[in-house]
Amino acid sequence: MNTKHATAIAWIILAVVMIVVRSMPCSAAGNPAPASTTAADSLKDFKCPEWFRDAKFGIWSHWGPQAVPMNGDWYARGMYEPGNKHYKYHLEHYGHPSEFGYKDIIPLWKAEKWNPERLMALYKKAGAKYFVSMGVHHDNFFLWDSKIHKWNAVNMGPKRDVVGDWQKAAKKEGLYFGVSEHLGASFTWFQSSHQADKEGPKAGVPYDGADPKYQDLYHFPAEPGDNGWYSNNPKWHAQWFERIKELVDNYQPDLLYTDGGLPFGDVGRTLVAHFYNSKIDAAGKTDRVYTCKSIGSGEFVPGSYVQDMERGVLPGINPFPWQTDTSIGDWYYNRNWKFRDVNWTIHMLIDIVSKNGNLLLNVVQRPDGSLDAEVEQMLEKVAAWMAVNGEAIYATRPWLTFGEGAVKAGGGHFKEDFAYSNQDIRYTRSKDDKVLNAFVLGWPDKTITLRSVRVDAASSDAKVRMLGYDGGIEYSVNAEKQLVITIPELPEGKRPVGPAWTFQLTGFTVSLHPSAQYDQPGAVVLTAEKAALEGDKINTEQKGDLAKNIGFWDSPQDKAHWLVAIKQAGTYQIRGEFATASGISKVTVEVESGPSTTAEIPNTGSWDRTAWVELGKLNFEKPGVYHLVLRAADAHSWKPVNVWRIQMAPVAK
């Protein structure tokens, strides 16, 4: 087919796509829609299905021909990039990519030891409630029985319908089934295969991707400047739509994953709306999930799809369900990588679930489809933990806070290494709010205080139990109304399975302890060191092992100033850490030329005996940098005070 005809056909396909966009027969909720309804309108009605919210844990097979060299992820691209580790490996083991290209790697992928039924049974035992098969990676090689693209696993390589066989195994075990597509980025990702070495004995000799007879694998050449994650070429957009539509139409998956944001504007929206609308439940809602990323190229609209975090977590509870996708090793088998252990896997799962998320875990397969013995042993350990603690994971919802402790897993992609300890606690709750689960991410010492939990009342049958332990658990409520749990003295071999232990609270009426809100995302801490002090004597000092404080505040004319960066608009609760031995005093916290709040500072009896004092609330109408002032409320009744810090926490809506 000549270029002019191919381009014309692409424009025709794209025109048909755009017509479909503007004439979707029903919304994502399944209700009739007017002819002018766009795909974007259709997606607004999406509500994450309960099955996904309840599932919490899925396993992914990120597998294909790129596993063959056992050298890690992105092999099909790196082998065409001089200086890349894959290029060097390819030269040493296969030859120059002008002579032995990725097309020649594909037949080497035999999957001769792949047993999807056995693996799926193992994954179910490990606690997975859904399974995701690779559909197509950036290498443009389809793992399904495609009728429109010859480069697929039925025609070559293992000569099996990988997606179809995985789906049958998942259905047999009662798992929900998903597919991942990385095709959107393939066009620009694979352009390196069209190049040539710039130096050396093969300088100027084109790689095999430049051969026109292989364009159906390596793509046609990109236009100058078309080098982003997603191509701006409409011909490619049309091809992507046609091919991913074949995947979802032929296999009807419960979940579709895109490696990036939603690609290609209305073209991508149409595909997702079609995916949603192809399966509507009795209530008129889709029970399908589309997950994509909120960074980089493409589109992300909160609430219209499920947010995906690659190798990372969110910093706090997300109002919408979300998912982390990560791996126990490299994305494709890499002989040089160490596998993650059960501690990392369970701790990641707990942290994610406490924040309203799911964990999708890639279990790395060898090229032949089998698992290393080490990986199977790790899955057995996950299975043992889930058998005891699964009731605190599955079908739960986030509590008023995700948790407490020294480790604050910062939000972002590619941030997933955290040293959790027995000081770190995460929470989930049952759907009916009758059960609160507290996970301790290390074997606790003699007692542990749930600092985020305020006990407002306890029924006559209130109790605390440790999952996996038949004995009774003693507890008390301290003066701050926090629950203090006494840990039974158990030698390591007699404890319930780790690496985290679940304490389940029933029969209690609880709320978020006032102190806990200051540990939540968006909270601000204003320390003495950061204050600009106004006055002749007021200054910073340090008493013993305590942090620096503002002292020598004798004059009611003195003031402390801070510049505060407010990242989210709204109302903030304010508190301060004070000490005074001079009697009761009053302070005012105010935003310059804005709102203020005044509170009484009690006599703590000593200049180094501190107390937290709730100061009131301030409203910030928009994000920005504000000038905050701490001053005496009344000059006539002023008594000197010491100030250690001011804390501000956003009030939950």
ZAMARGU-4260 file (C-alpha; in steps of 0.2 Angstrom, whole numbers, plus 5000, padded with zeros to 4 digits):
<rodrens>
0) 5000/5000/5000 | 5008/5017/4995 | 5009/5031/5008 | 4996/5042/5001 | 4983/5028/5002
5) 4988/5023/5019 | 4987/5041/5025 | 4970/5043/5017 | 4963/5027/5026 | 4970/5033/5042
10) 4961/5050/5041 | 4945/5040/5036 | 4947/5029/5052 | 4950/5044/5062 | 4935/5053/5055
15) 4924/5038/5060 | 4931/5038/5077 | 4927/5056/5079 | 4909/5053/5073 | 4907/5039/5086
20) 4914/5051/5100 | 4899/5063/5096 | 4886/5050/5095 | 4889/5038/5109 | 4872/5028/5112
25) 4873/5028/5131 | 4883/5036/5145 | 4895/5027/5156 | 4880/5025/5168 | 4870/5016/5155
30) 4857/5030/5152 | 4851/5036/5135 | 4861/5051/5130 | 4857/5064/5117 | 4866/5064/5100
35) 4877/5078/5105 | 4884/5069/5120 | 4903/5068/5119 | 4914/5054/5126 | 4920/5066/5139
40) 4902/5069/5145 | 4900/5050/5145 | 4914/5047/5157 | 4908/5060/5170 | 4896/5047/5176
45) 4909/5034/5180 | 4909/5027/5198 | 4922/5015/5203 | 4914/4997/5205 | 4913/4989/5221
50) 4922/4974/5216 | 4938/4984/5213 | 4937/4993/5229 | 4935/4977/5238 | 4948/4967/5229
55) 4963/4977/5236 | 4977/4965/5228 | 4980/4960/5211 | 4994/4951/5202 | 5001/4956/5185
60) 5011/4947/5172 | 5022/4959/5164 | 5029/4947/5152 | 5034/4945/5133 | 5048/4943/5121
65) 5058/4956/5130 | 5061/4943/5144 | 5072/4933/5132 | 5089/4941/5135 | 5085/4941/5154
70) 5093/4959/5155 | 5078/4969/5161 | 5065/4982/5155 | 5065/4991/5138 | 5076/4979/5129
75) 5068/4981/5113 | 5072/5000/5113 | 5089/5000/5122 | 5096/4987/5110 | 5095/5001/5096
80) 5104/5014/5107 | 5123/5014/5107 | 5129/5017/5125 | 5114/5008/5132 | 5117/4992/5143
85) 5105/4983/5131 | 5115/4988/5116 | 5131/4982/5123 | 5123/4965/5129 | 5115/4963/5111
90) 5131/4965/5102 | 5140/4952/5114 | 5126/4939/5113 | 5116/4941/5097 | 5126/4953/5085
95) 5123/4970/5078 | 5105/4976/5077 | 5107/4979/5058 | 5109/4960/5056 | 5100/4953/5071
100) 5086/4964/5077 | 5071/4963/5089 | 5061/4954/5076 | 5074/4940/5078 | 5072/4940/5097
105) 5053/4936/5095 | 5055/4918/5089 | 5066/4914/5104 | 5052/4917/5116 | 5045/4899/5118
110) 5036/4900/5135 | 5039/4881/5135 | 5037/4880/5154 | 5022/4892/5156 | 5007/4884/5165
115) 4994/4897/5168 | 4983/4886/5177 | 4996/4882/5190 | 5002/4900/5192 | 4984/4907/5194
120) 4981/4894/5208 | 4996/4900/5216 | 4991/4919/5214 | 4974/4915/5221 | 4982/4907/5236
125) 4993/4922/5239 | 4977/4933/5240 | 4975/4941/5223 | 4957/4945/5219 | 4961/4951/5201
130) 4974/4947/5188 | 4981/4957/5174 | 4989/4951/5158 | 5001/4960/5147 | 4991/4964/5131
135) 5005/4973/5122 | 5020/4982/5128 | 5029/4996/5119 | 5037/4983/5107 | 5021/4982/5097
140) 5020/4963/5099 | 5003/4958/5103 | 5000/4944/5116 | 4982/4940/5110 | 4975/4932/5094
145) 4974/4947/5083 | 4966/4947/5066 | 4973/4964/5061 | 4992/4963/5066 | 5002/4948/5062
150) 5016/4951/5075 | 5007/4942/5089 | 5010/4927/5100 | 4998/4915/5091 | 5007/4917/5075
155) 5025/4917/5082 | 5035/4914/5098 | 5025/4903/5109 | 5011/4901/5097 | 4998/4903/5110
160) 4985/4915/5114 | 4993/4922/5130 | 4979/4934/5135 | 4966/4921/5131 | 4975/4907/5141
165) 4978/4919/5156 | 4959/4924/5155 | 4953/4906/5156 | 4964/4902/5171 | 4958/4918/5180
170) 4940/4913/5176 | 4943/4896/5183 | 4950/4903/5199 | 4936/4916/5201 | 4947/4931/5199
175) 4943/4947/5189 | 4953/4949/5174 | 4962/4964/5166 | 4974/4968/5152 | 4987/4981/5151
180) 4991/4991/5135 | 5007/5001/5132 | 5004/5003/5114 | 5000/5022/5114 | 5018/5026/5117
185) 5025/5013/5105 | 5026/5024/5090 | 5039/5036/5096 | 5047/5024/5108 | 5052/5012/5094
190) 5059/5025/5082 | 5077/5021/5088 | 5075/5005/5078 | 5076/5016/5062 | 5093/5024/5066
195) 5111/5018/5063 | 5127/5019/5073 | 5136/5036/5072 | 5153/5028/5074 | 5162/5012/5073
200) 5163/4998/5060 | 5144/4999/5057 | 5143/5017/5056 | 5129/5023/5045 | 5122/5005/5042
205) 5103/5006/5046 | 5096/4995/5060 | 5083/4982/5054 | 5069/4994/5059 | 5073/5005/5044
210) 5068/4991/5032 | 5051/4995/5025 | 5046/4977/5025 | 5046/4977/5044 | 5036/4993/5047
215) 5021/4984/5053 | 5032/4979/5068 | 5044/4995/5070 | 5031/5007/5063 | 5033/5020/5049
220) 5045/5034/5052 | 5040/5048/5063 | 5039/5066/5057 | 5053/5078/5063 | 5049/5084/5080
225) 5037/5070/5084 | 5046/5063/5099 | 5035/5064/5114 | 5028/5050/5124 | 5013/5051/5114
230) 5014/5054/5095 | 5004/5068/5088 | 5002/5058/5071 | 4983/5055/5068 | 4987/5040/5057
235) 4995/5032/5073 | 4980/5037/5084 | 4968/5028/5072 | 4979/5012/5072 | 4980/5013/5091
240) 4961/5014/5093 | 4958/5000/5080 | 4970/4988/5089 | 4965/4991/5107 | 4947/4991/5103
245) 4950/4973/5095 | 4958/4968/5112 | 4944/4974/5123 | 4930/4968/5111 | 4937/4951/5109
250) 4942/4948/5128 | 4929/4959/5137 | 4941/4962/5152 | 4936/4969/5168 | 4950/4981/5169
255) 4961/4990/5156 | 4977/4998/5160 | 4986/5012/5150 | 5005/5015/5153 | 5003/5034/5153
260) 4989/5047/5154 | 4973/5044/5143 | 4981/5045/5125 | 4975/5055/5110 | 4961/5066/5117
265) 4944/5062/5110 | 4951/5046/5102 | 4956/5040/5119 | 4940/5046/5127 | 4930/5037/5114
270) 4939/5020/5117 | 4937/5021/5136 | 4918/5026/5134 | 4916/5011/5123 | 4925/5000/5135
275) 4914/5006/5149 | 4898/5005/5140 | 4901/4988/5133 | 4896/4981/5150 | 4883/4988/5161
280) 4876/4981/5177 | 4858/4979/5182 | 4859/4996/5191 | 4864/5005/5175 | 4882/5007/5180
285) 4898/5000/5172 | 4907/4987/5182 | 4923/4990/5172 | 4939/4999/5178 | 4951/5010/5167
290) 4967/5015/5175 | 4980/5027/5169 | 4993/5039/5176 | 4990/5057/5181 | 5008/5063/5176
295) 5017/5066/5159 | 5008/5065/5142 | 4990/5062/5140 | 4975/5066/5150 | 4969/5062/5168
300) 4952/5068/5175 | 4950/5063/5193 | 4934/5052/5195 | 4933/5047/5177 | 4946/5034/5178
305) 4956/5026/5192 | 4973/5034/5195 | 4988/5023/5194 | 5005/5026/5203 | 5020/5017/5195
310) 5032/5011/5209 | 5025/5024/5221 | 5011/5028/5233 | 5000/5043/5238 | 5005/5053/5253
315) 4987/5052/5261 | 4969/5046/5259 | 4963/5049/5241 | 4944/5052/5240 | 4944/5042/5224
320) 4950/5023/5223 | 4967/5022/5215 | 4981/5009/5212 | 4999/5007/5213 | 5007/4996/5200
325) 5024/4989/5205 | 5036/4974/5203 | 5045/4962/5214 | 5060/4965/5203 | 5063/4973/5186
330) 5048/4974/5175 | 5055/4960/5163 | 5066/4946/5170 | 5083/4953/5175 | 5097/4941/5181
335) 5105/4955/5190 | 5091/4961/5200 | 5087/4955/5218 | 5068/4951/5221 | 5058/4960/5234
340) 5054/4951/5250 | 5038/4947/5259 | 5041/4962/5272 | 5042/4975/5258 | 5026/4967/5249
345) 5015/4967/5264 | 5021/4984/5271 | 5017/4991/5253 | 5000/4983/5253 | 4995/4989/5270
350) 5000/5007/5267 | 4991/5008/5250 | 4975/5000/5257 | 4975/5012/5271 | 4975/5026/5259
355) 4960/5019/5248 | 4971/5011/5235 | 4974/4994/5228 | 4991/4985/5225 | 4994/4978/5207
360) 5010/4968/5209 | 5021/4961/5194 | 5027/4944/5198 | 5042/4942/5187 | 5042/4927/5175
365) 5057/4919/5167 | 5057/4919/5148 | 5050/4901/5149 | 5035/4906/5159 | 5041/4899/5175
370) 5045/4907/5192 | 5061/4906/5202 | 5060/4896/5217 | 5063/4912/5228 | 5048/4920/5220
375) 5037/4905/5224 | 5043/4905/5242 | 5039/4924/5244 | 5021/4921/5237 | 5019/4907/5250
380) 5024/4919/5264 | 5011/4932/5257 | 4998/4918/5256 | 5001/4914/5275 | 5000/4932/5280
385) 4984/4935/5270 | 4976/4919/5277 | 4977/4927/5294 | 4975/4946/5291 | 4965/4946/5275
390) 4949/4951/5284 | 4957/4968/5288 | 4962/4971/5270 | 4948/4965/5259 | 4932/4975/5257
395) 4938/4988/5269 | 4938/5007/5268 | 4950/5020/5274 | 4947/5027/5292 | 4948/5045/5297
400) 4967/5044/5295 | 4978/5032/5285 | 4990/5030/5300 | 5004/5037/5311 | 5022/5035/5314
405) 5040/5040/5309 | 5038/5035/5290 | 5028/5046/5280 | 5028/5038/5263 | 5029/5053/5252
410) 5018/5054/5236 | 5025/5051/5219 | 5030/5039/5206 | 5046/5029/5208 | 5046/5031/5227
415) 5043/5015/5236 | 5058/5011/5248 | 5053/5014/5266 | 5060/5008/5282 | 5044/5004/5292
420) 5046/4999/5310 | 5035/4995/5325 | 5032/5013/5327 | 5022/5014/5311 | 5003/5010/5312
425) 4991/5010/5298 | 4972/5009/5299 | 4957/5002/5289 | 4939/5000/5294 | 4924/4989/5290
430) 4911/4995/5278 | 4898/4996/5292 | 4911/5006/5303 | 4909/4993/5317 | 4927/4987/5316
435) 4943/4997/5316 | 4959/4988/5311 | 4976/4994/5317 | 4991/4987/5308 | 5008/4988/5317
440) 5022/4986/5305 | 5034/4977/5316 | 5032/4967/5332 | 5027/4980/5345 | 5036/4982/5362
445) 5026/4979/5379 | 5013/4992/5375 | 5008/5002/5360 | 4997/5018/5360 | 4985/5021/5346
450) 4989/5040/5346 | 4977/5044/5332 | 4962/5035/5340 | 4951/5045/5352 | 4940/5033/5362
455) 4924/5042/5365 | 4914/5027/5372 | 4916/5008/5375 | 4901/4996/5376 | 4901/4982/5388
460) 4907/4970/5375 | 4921/4981/5368 | 4937/4971/5365 | 4953/4971/5356 | 4960/4955/5347
465) 4975/4952/5338 | 4972/4942/5322 | 4980/4925/5322 | 4981/4925/5342 | 4968/4915/5352
470) 4972/4923/5369 | 4964/4939/5376 | 4972/4956/5373 | 4972/4969/5387 | 4970/4987/5384
475) 4967/5003/5394 | 4962/5021/5389 | 4975/5035/5395 | 4971/5052/5401 | 4972/5059/5383
480) 4958/5046/5379 | 4970/5036/5368 | 4969/5017/5367 | 4984/5008/5375 | 4986/4990/5370
485) 4996/4978/5381 | 5006/4966/5370 | 5007/4948/5375 | 5024/4941/5379 | 5026/4929/5364
490) 5043/4921/5358 | 5046/4924/5340 | 5040/4906/5335 | 5024/4908/5344 | 5018/4925/5337
495) 5005/4926/5323 | 5014/4927/5306 | 5022/4944/5302 | 5029/4956/5296 | 5014/4966/5302
500) 5002/4962/5316 | 4983/4967/5316 | 4974/4973/5331 | 4955/4973/5328 | 4944/4985/5339
505) 4925/4981/5341 | 4912/4989/5352 | 4921/5006/5353 | 4915/5023/5348 | 4930/5031/5341
510) 4935/5047/5333 | 4951/5055/5326 | 4961/5061/5341 | 4964/5080/5340 | 4983/5078/5339
515) 4982/5067/5324 | 4976/5079/5312 | 4992/5088/5312 | 5001/5073/5305 | 4990/5073/5289
520) 4995/5078/5272 | 4994/5097/5270 | 4998/5101/5289 | 5011/5115/5292 | 5023/5116/5306
525) 5030/5133/5311 | 5045/5132/5322 | 5054/5144/5333 | 5069/5145/5322 | 5059/5150/5307
530) 5051/5164/5316 | 5055/5183/5313 | 5054/5191/5330 | 5049/5209/5333 | 5054/5217/5349
535) 5069/5222/5360 | 5071/5206/5371 | 5061/5192/5363 | 5073/5179/5356 | 5076/5161/5354
540) 5083/5150/5367 | 5085/5131/5371 | 5081/5122/5387 | 5090/5106/5390 | 5086/5092/5377
545) 5070/5102/5371 | 5070/5110/5354 | 5073/5129/5352 | 5059/5140/5359 | 5054/5158/5358
550) 5058/5165/5375 | 5061/5182/5384 | 5044/5187/5378 | 5040/5199/5392 | 5033/5214/5382
555) 5015/5213/5375 | 5021/5224/5361 | 5033/5209/5355 | 5027/5198/5340 | 5032/5183/5331
560) 5030/5182/5312 | 5030/5168/5299 | 5028/5166/5281 | 5016/5151/5278 | 5014/5142/5261
565) 4996/5136/5260 | 4995/5123/5247 | 4976/5119/5248 | 4963/5132/5252 | 4951/5129/5266
570) 4949/5130/5285 | 4964/5126/5296 | 4964/5121/5314 | 4978/5130/5324 | 4987/5124/5339
575) 5003/5129/5348 | 5016/5122/5361 | 5018/5134/5375 | 5025/5135/5393 | 5022/5148/5406
580) 5026/5150/5425 | 5018/5168/5426 | 5000/5164/5426 | 4986/5163/5413 | 4989/5173/5397
585) 4981/5176/5380 | 4988/5176/5363 | 4981/5180/5346 | 4985/5171/5329 | 4981/5182/5314
590) 4983/5183/5296 | 4990/5200/5291 | 4975/5210/5285 | 4964/5194/5287 | 4956/5183/5300
595) 4962/5180/5317 | 4959/5168/5332 | 4962/5171/5351 | 4965/5158/5364 | 4970/5157/5383
600) 4987/5149/5388 | 4986/5140/5404 | 4999/5141/5418 | 5010/5125/5415 | 5019/5128/5431
605) 5037/5128/5424 | 5046/5137/5409 | 5051/5120/5402 | 5035/5110/5405 | 5026/5112/5389
610) 5007/5110/5384 | 4998/5109/5368 | 4985/5123/5367 | 4971/5123/5353 | 4971/5141/5347
615) 4955/5140/5335 | 4953/5140/5316 | 4958/5151/5302 | 4951/5151/5284 | 4962/5153/5269
620) 4952/5156/5253 | 4965/5151/5241 | 4983/5143/5240 | 4997/5155/5242 | 5010/5163/5254
625) 5002/5171/5269 | 5010/5182/5283 | 5005/5174/5300 | 5007/5184/5316 | 5007/5178/5334
630) 5005/5192/5347 | 4998/5196/5364 | 4979/5197/5364 | 4978/5210/5378 | 4992/5221/5384
635) 4984/5224/5401 | 4983/5206/5406 | 4998/5199/5397 | 5009/5187/5405 | 5026/5181/5397
640) 5025/5164/5388 | 5038/5153/5379 | 5033/5146/5362 | 5040/5130/5354 | 5030/5129/5338
645) 5013/5132/5330 | 5005/5119/5320 | 4991/5120/5307 | 4980/5106/5300 | 4967/5107/5286
650) 4950/5103/5293 | 4942/5088/5284 | 4927/5093/5274
</rodrens>
